[in-house]
């Protein structure tokens, strides 16, 4: 069991708790508004009808995943399952790695493993967003004439 004193003396444990609560709040938000669909935070994508808005439908897709409607979630946003899995795996890993951190004598190794795992997981789960970001910012129009 992790004690309050351990949390106070370790920034790593505190950060893990904050991230776990943040990710958990995303799931709670999705579940609360799943049935009504009346999300209090309006998406910027609602006013934009362009393929550049890759996150369109993500909140609704998360709600559908929480209700078990996987196919509906995929139709709302094709990246939703991977992003949902990222948050779910992160909640589990925040708890698991915090326990390993408290019982391990090689705390630096646990932190390095966490950084590597979380970074690779982020790149994999958000690859669609990262590719779109790269394409958006690094594709310049051909304005040169030869």
BAFI-3210 file (N, C-alpha, C; in Angstrom, 3 decimals, decimal comma, padded with zeros to 6 digits):
// residues 146
n [1|2|3|4|5|6|7|8|9|10|11|12|13|14|15|16|17|18|19|20|21|22|23|24|25|26|27|28|29|30|31|32|33|34|35|36|37|38|39|40|41|42|43|44|45|46|47|48|49|50|51|52|53|54|55|56|57|58|59|60|61|62|63|64|65|66|67|68|69|70|71|72|73|74|75|76|77|78|79|80|81|82|83|84|85|86|87|88|89|90|91|92|93|94|95|96|97|98|99|100|101|102|103|104|105|106|107|108|109|110|111|112|113|114|115|116|117|118|119|120|121|122|123|124|125|126|127|128|129|130|131|132|133|134|135|136|137|138|139|140|141|142|143|144|145|146]
n.u [000,832|000,519|001,607|000,616|002,835|004,823|003,934|004,112|006,857|007,767|007,986|007,448|005,447|003,392|002,951|002,091|-000,337|-001,767|-001,883|-003,279|-005,746|-006,515|-006,747|-008,716|-010,797|-011,416|-012,660|-014,856|-016,155|-016,836|-018,614|-020,639|-021,891|-022,693|-025,284|-026,931|-025,563|-025,084|-022,613|-020,679|-018,393|-017,636|-016,609|-014,021|-013,989|-016,630|-017,482|-015,993|-015,669|-013,730|-011,159|-008,936|-009,475|-008,913|-009,704|-012,411|-015,502|-014,463|-015,040|-017,708|-017,250|-015,684|-017,644|-019,363|-017,701|-017,480|-020,061|-020,006|-020,387|-018,649|-018,376|-019,909|-018,391|-016,029|-017,035|-017,557|-015,063|-012,147|-009,784|-010,373|-010,447|-007,744|-006,788|-008,433|-007,586|-004,966|-005,363|-006,646|-004,701|-002,728|-003,874|-003,903|-001,156|-000,132|-000,962|000,144|002,929|003,457|003,198|005,288|007,392|007,398|008,151|010,518|014,101|015,506|014,686|015,122|015,310|012,676|011,386|012,658|011,840|009,104|009,016|010,013|008,152|005,668|006,141|006,538|004,059|002,382|003,227|002,499|-000,335|-001,290|-000,535|-001,944|-002,794|-000,311|000,878|-000,884|-000,474|002,226|002,014|000,407|001,922|004,339|004,026|004,505|003,234|003,955|005,642|007,631|009,049|010,515]
n.v [-001,183|002,186|004,984|008,200|009,696|008,608|009,491|012,263|012,528|011,853|012,978|011,597|009,694|011,459|012,769|010,551|009,982|012,325|012,222|009,776|010,435|012,510|011,143|009,317|011,080|011,819|009,512|009,425|011,816|011,148|009,057|010,241|012,007|010,310|009,257|011,500|013,171|015,840|017,600|019,672|021,057|022,564|021,429|022,607|021,606|021,304|023,551|023,540|022,247|020,298|018,085|018,381|018,474|016,269|015,296|015,305|014,238|012,726|012,869|011,977|009,451|008,284|008,176|006,313|004,070|003,670|002,839|000,473|000,333|-000,299|-000,324|001,895|003,867|003,712|004,616|007,246|008,370|007,357|006,973|006,651|004,265|003,493|005,761|005,793|003,369|004,110|005,930|004,216|002,190|003,807|004,614|002,153|001,578|003,742|003,138|000,541|000,960|002,783|001,205|-000,645|001,178|001,979|-000,373|-001,064|-001,149|-000,040|002,616|004,584|003,022|002,115|004,527|005,245|003,097|003,582|006,074|005,348|003,334|004,747|006,795|005,392|004,110|006,344|007,417|005,296|005,047|007,597|007,953|008,530|011,165|012,388|012,014|013,514|016,014|016,412|016,409|018,666|020,829|020,664|020,525|022,341|024,653|024,376|026,870|027,648|028,452|027,004]
n.w [000,000|-000,835|000,900|002,298|003,085|001,436|-001,032|-000,687|-000,507|-002,975|-006,173|-008,479|-007,803|-007,129|-009,586|-011,070|-009,782|-010,344|-013,190|-013,511|-012,335|-014,048|-016,538|-015,817|-015,348|-017,941|-018,901|-017,164|-017,853|-020,499|-020,026|-018,476|-020,272|-022,223|-022,767|-023,185|-024,950|-024,848|-024,685|-022,587|-023,346|-026,241|-029,382|-031,478|-033,962|-034,723|-036,047|-038,287|-041,457|-042,641|-043,766|-042,202|-039,534|-037,469|-035,029|-034,882|-033,628|-031,572|-028,763|-028,731|-029,783|-027,749|-025,762|-026,923|-026,937|-024,187|-023,722|-024,986|-027,709|-030,140|-032,977|-033,725|-032,491|-034,005|-036,425|-035,853|-035,243|-036,619|-035,261|-032,643|-031,028|-030,616|-029,281|-027,035|-025,901|-025,280|-023,128|-021,300|-020,887|-019,823|-017,375|-016,021|-016,074|-014,593|-011,999|-011,639|-012,114|-010,106|-007,830|-008,312|-008,217|-005,515|-004,207|-005,327|-005,433|-007,384|-008,406|-010,369|-012,652|-012,928|-013,478|-015,911|-017,517|-017,519|-018,851|-021,405|-022,193|-022,073|-023,916|-026,347|-026,509|-026,730|-029,216|-030,898|-030,466|-031,064|-033,649|-036,036|-035,567|-035,221|-037,731|-039,321|-038,180|-038,828|-041,641|-041,985|-040,964|-042,277|-044,995|-047,625|-049,970|-053,437|-054,566|-056,120|-059,255|-062,028]
ca.u [000,000|001,256|001,189|000,642|004,223|005,560|003,492|004,685|008,312|008,115|007,321|007,001|004,158|002,424|002,644|001,291|-001,693|-002,390|-002,204|-004,327|-007,009|-006,838|-007,221|-009,976|-011,819|-011,815|-013,632|-016,067|-016,777|-017,427|-019,730|-021,718|-022,605|-022,902|-026,685|-027,552|-024,809|-025,003|-021,291|-020,550|-017,255|-017,896|-015,429|-013,688|-014,264|-018,046|-017,658|-015,077|-015,953|-012,515|-010,488|-007,813|-009,933|-008,801|-010,299|-013,868|-016,265|-013,707|-015,791|-018,855|-016,710|-015,329|-018,898|-019,845|-016,830|-017,884|-021,332|-019,772|-020,720|-017,342|-018,534|-020,370|-017,232|-015,129|-017,635|-017,463|-013,661|-011,407|-008,647|-010,883|-010,096|-006,343|-006,633|-009,086|-006,670|-003,847|-005,771|-006,916|-003,411|-002,026|-004,432|-003,401|000,295|000,143|-001,139|001,120|004,289|003,579|003,454|006,663|008,301|007,493|008,810|011,784|015,301|016,011|013,618|015,462|014,988|011,221|011,059|013,113|010,936|007,848|009,202|010,135|006,878|004,636|006,476|006,246|002,607|001,819|003,520|001,685|-001,768|-001,595|000,181|-002,787|-002,724|001,061|001,073|-001,652|000,241|003,422|001,583|-000,143|002,932|005,539|003,746|004,461|002,816|005,042|005,549|008,814|008,966|011,847]
ca.v [000,000|003,443|005,887|009,644|010,152|008,221|010,392|013,586|012,524|011,430|013,691|010,586|009,169|012,548|012,931|009,394|010,159|013,408|011,710|008,759|011,145|013,227|010,170|008,789|012,111|011,750|008,422|009,828|012,809|010,422|008,253|011,125|012,594|009,267|009,084|012,744|013,748|017,289|017,855|021,086|021,650|022,505|021,161|023,538|020,889|021,409|024,686|023,386|021,067|020,060|016,861|018,688|018,328|014,828|014,918|015,428|013,087|011,940|012,788|011,081|008,097|007,795|007,823|005,060|003,000|003,442|002,116|-000,808|000,429|-000,130|000,022|003,286|004,696|003,759|005,436|008,648|008,772|006,116|006,875|006,657|003,071|003,569|006,828|005,284|002,381|004,835|006,424|003,068|001,586|004,750|004,513|000,898|001,664|004,689|002,397|-000,557|001,477|003,402|000,110|-001,102|002,230|001,992|-001,580|-001,283|-000,431|000,622|003,550|005,234|002,074|002,138|005,790|005,148|002,158|004,310|007,075|004,648|002,683|005,758|007,495|004,496|003,928|007,585|007,485|004,289|005,322|008,891|008,047|009,225|012,587|012,852|012,072|014,664|017,196|016,537|016,800|020,021|021,848|020,536|020,450|023,697|024,695|024,538|028,235|027,917|028,176|026,677]
ca.w [000,000|-000,932|001,974|002,034|003,235|000,231|-002,102|-000,403|-000,697|-004,329|-007,264|-009,443|-007,349|-007,229|-011,014|-011,469|-009,261|-011,111|-014,523|-013,396|-012,106|-015,282|-017,525|-015,300|-015,548|-019,352|-018,996|-016,445|-018,736|-021,623|-019,532|-018,016|-021,399|-023,229|-023,142|-023,649|-026,062|-024,653|-024,108|-022,218|-024,042|-027,677|-030,195|-032,555|-035,211|-035,080|-036,948|-039,415|-042,264|-043,409|-043,316|-041,318|-038,151|-037,248|-033,743|-034,966|-033,160|-030,592|-027,498|-028,950|-029,956|-026,413|-025,093|-027,514|-026,430|-022,796|-023,771|-025,649|-029,135|-030,780|-034,399|-033,769|-032,136|-035,169|-037,479|-035,436|-035,384|-036,868|-034,338|-031,267|-030,248|-030,193|-028,298|-025,826|-025,321|-024,679|-021,810|-020,435|-020,528|-018,957|-016,017|-015,448|-015,866|-013,506|-010,743|-011,590|-011,978|-008,779|-006,888|-008,561|-007,766|-004,051|-003,689|-006,028|-004,990|-008,594|-008,746|-011,638|-013,714|-013,084|-014,148|-017,302|-018,184|-017,678|-019,909|-022,689|-022,502|-022,322|-025,162|-027,472|-026,548|-027,254|-030,652|-031,585|-030,367|-031,664|-034,924|-037,008|-035,248|-035,461|-039,185|-039,803|-037,703|-039,659|-042,988|-041,943|-040,710|-043,101|-046,424|-048,130|-051,373|-054,400|-055,085|-056,932|-060,690|-062,556]
c.u [000,880|000,705|001,265|002,064|005,065|005,201|004,110|006,175|008,721|007,296|006,753|005,628|003,066|001,995|001,784|-000,151|-002,434|-002,791|-003,313|-005,690|-007,455|-007,413|-008,556|-011,104|-012,287|-012,864|-014,948|-016,849|-017,498|-018,656|-020,917|-022,552|-022,900|-024,352|-027,300|-026,864|-024,659|-023,696|-021,130|-019,394|-017,478|-016,587|-015,248|-014,062|-015,722|-018,295|-016,796|-015,444|-014,777|-011,844|-009,320|-008,189|-010,039|-009,463|-011,824|-014,543|-015,602|-014,447|-016,976|-018,390|-016,313|-016,584|-019,440|-018,997|-017,219|-019,201|-021,197|-020,099|-019,462|-017,473|-018,995|-019,219|-016,287|-015,708|-017,576|-016,049|-012,815|-010,215|-009,077|-010,461|-008,661|-006,138|-007,276|-008,174|-005,463|-004,209|-006,025|-005,616|-002,627|-002,567|-003,877|-001,909|000,661|000,061|-000,048|002,534|004,503|003,866|004,879|007,685|008,491|008,221|010,190|012,937|015,933|014,930|013,868|015,117|013,471|010,798|011,463|012,237|009,600|007,941|009,244|008,797|005,810|004,887|006,142|004,744|001,928|002,017|002,647|000,204|-002,178|-000,936|-000,636|-002,747|-001,338|001,356|000,357|-000,983|001,472|003,051|001,114|000,947|004,138|005,256|003,527|004,021|004,019|004,894|006,738|008,533|010,377|011,996]
c.v [001,250|004,411|007,346|010,180|009,786|009,150|011,773|013,640|012,149|012,184|012,704|010,035|010,229|012,766|011,770|009,517|011,227|012,917|010,667|009,418|011,914|012,277|009,566|009,797|012,156|010,660|008,785|010,844|012,111|009,634|009,119|011,626|011,584|009,191|010,351|013,329|015,258|017,631|019,338|021,799|021,457|022,320|022,242|022,921|020,988|022,518|024,589|022,122|020,836|018,791|017,120|018,468|016,841|014,376|014,998|014,125|012,276|011,807|011,844|009,643|007,490|007,375|006,504|003,870|002,660|002,670|000,758|-000,825|000,723|000,300|001,466|004,240|004,824|004,612|006,929|009,197|007,509|005,922|006,660|005,441|003,117|004,633|006,428|004,278|003,042|005,285|005,280|002,414|002,509|004,729|003,274|000,999|002,661|003,961|001,337|-000,046|002,200|002,347|-000,403|-000,097|002,185|000,772|-001,815|-000,528|000,312|001,558|004,248|004,322|002,049|003,400|005,740|004,203|002,835|005,316|006,409|004,045|003,707|006,515|006,648|004,269|005,164|007,671|006,508|004,678|006,636|009,056|008,754|010,729|013,144|012,968|013,289|015,976|017,458|017,008|018,252|021,077|021,778|020,326|021,867|023,675|024,952|025,907|028,591|027,599|027,963|027,132]
c.w [000,000|000,116|001,531|002,133|002,019|-000,926|-001,915|-000,699|-002,119|-005,375|-008,275|-009,059|-007,464|-008,681|-011,505|-010,999|-010,059|-012,497|-014,479|-013,190|-013,346|-016,331|-017,099|-015,502|-017,006|-019,537|-018,308|-017,272|-019,886|-021,195|-019,115|-019,190|-022,502|-023,684|-023,726|-024,876|-025,958|-023,947|-023,801|-022,917|-025,536|-028,434|-031,252|-033,897|-035,643|-036,091|-038,200|-040,174|-043,207|-042,906|-042,366|-039,847|-037,800|-035,948|-033,745|-034,533|-032,067|-029,254|-027,634|-029,118|-028,613|-025,647|-025,624|-027,062|-024,997|-022,719|-024,456|-027,128|-029,949|-032,241|-034,574|-033,461|-033,320|-036,287|-037,135|-035,568|-035,496|-035,932|-032,886|-030,444|-029,750|-029,117|-026,970|-025,127|-024,675|-023,267|-020,834|-019,960|-019,604|-017,526|-015,320|-015,153|-014,765|-012,158|-010,597|-011,359|-010,650|-007,718|-007,062|-008,036|-006,251|-003,501|-004,294|-005,369|-006,172|-009,136|-010,083|-012,814|-013,978|-013,836|-015,621|-018,115|-018,473|-018,824|-021,281|-023,110|-022,876|-023,622|-026,378|-027,623|-027,126|-028,765|-031,425|-031,601|-031,030|-033,034|-035,999|-036,813|-035,558|-036,952|-039,753|-039,390|-038,560|-041,063|-043,025|-041,828|-041,634|-044,579|-046,930|-049,589|-052,282|-055,061|-055,971|-058,391|-061,199|-063,975]
res [x|x|x|x|x|x|x|x|x|x|x|x|x|x|x|x|x|x|x|x|x|x|x|x|x|x|x|x|x|x|x|x|x|x|x|x|x|x|x|x|x|x|x|x|x|x|x|x|x|x|x|x|x|x|x|x|x|x|x|x|x|x|x|x|x|x|x|x|x|x|x|x|x|x|x|x|x|x|x|x|x|x|x|x|x|x|x|x|x|x|x|x|x|x|x|x|x|x|x|x|x|x|x|x|x|x|x|x|x|x|x|x|x|x|x|x|x|x|x|x|x|x|x|x|x|x|x|x|x|x|x|x|x|x|x|x|x|x|x|x|x|x|x|x|x|x]
***
